[in-house]
Amino acid sequence: QVQLVESGGGLAQPGGSLRLSCKGSGFTFSHYYMSWYRQAPGKERELVAGIARSTGITNYGDSVKGRFTISRDNAQAMVYLQMNSLKPEDTAMYYCNAHDGWVDSWGQGTQVTVSS
């Protein structure tokens, strides 16, 4: 079955950077649309960024455009989220998502905290 394992979260200062990674296993990675979502306490889960299966076409939430970059390595079954110019409002649990056109699969999440 689909397994997703996120890593790279932690504490960052405002204006700093973090790089999240997500390792996929148990499925044909290149066949799945991959995304990052986040959920802050008391808020709904929201799309951060998504990347298409083979074209590499990307999509970003308005609040992260120009600051975050999503990328993928299909050979390694990895998807990344480079986060620059971090703000306190980026503080949330970040989740990796794999979508095959019918079903969503989720990782366990990695916490990102932006604070001075």
N, C-alpha and C positions, 0 to 999 in steps of 0.2 A: 504494500500500500504506500501511498504518498507520505513521505516524511520530510519535514523541513526543520532545519536547525539554524537559528539565528545566533549571531555573536557580534561583538564589537561595541555594544552599548556601554554606558558609563556616565561619569560626570565630566562636563565640559563647561568652560567659562563662556559668557556671552562674547560673541565674535569668534569663538573657536571652531574647531572642526572635529568631526568623528566620521569613521567609515564603518558602516554596518555590512555584515556578510550573511548570506543565507545559503546553506548547503542542502541541495535536494537529493533524495535517494528513493528508490522503489518505484520510479516511473521514468518515462522517456522525457527528460527535461526539455528538450528542444521542441516538444509538441505543446508546451504549456505557455500561456501568457503569465508573466510573473509580475507581481506588484509588491509594494510596501504600503502598509496602512499603519495608522497610529491611533491610539486612544488615550486621552488624558482623563484623569479622575473626574467623574460627573459629566463627561461629554461622550457623544457618540463616536464610534470608530469612523475615521475618515481616510480617504485615499490620499497618499502622499505622492506616489509615482508608480507608473506601470511601464512595461517594455514588452514589445511584441516578440513573437516566437523566433522569427528568423530575419525579419527586416530591420529589427532594432529600433523601430519607431517608438518614441517615448511619449508619455503623457504625465503631466504634473498637476498637483493641486495648486490653486492660485497662491496659497500662502508660502509655498516653497520655491516657486519659479525663480530661476536665476541664482538660487543658493544651493539647491540639491541636484545631484546627478545620479540617475540610475543607469546601471550597466549590467551586462550578463556575459557569462562565459559558458556556452552550451557544452563544450568539451569537458569542462570541470563540474558541470551542473551547479554553477554558482550564480547568484545574483547579488549585486552590491548597491549600496546607497552611500554616496559621498555627500556629507552634509557640511557645508561651509557657512560662515557668518551666522552661527547659531544664535538663537534668541531664547529667552526664558520661556516663551510660549511654545517652543518646540519640545518642551518637556512632556514626555508621554511614554507609554509602552509601544514599541514598534514591532509590527508583525509582518512576516513574510507570507505571501499568498500565491498559490498556484491555481490557475484556472484552465480547464480543458475545453471550455465551451458549455459544459453542463454542471460541473461540480467545483466548488471552492474547497481548497485544503489550506490549513493554517499551521504555522509554527507556534511555538510556545511563547514567543515574544522576547524582546530584549529591552531593558529599561534605559532610556536616555533622559538625563537630568541636566538642564542648563542653568547654572547658578554661579554667582560670584561668591 
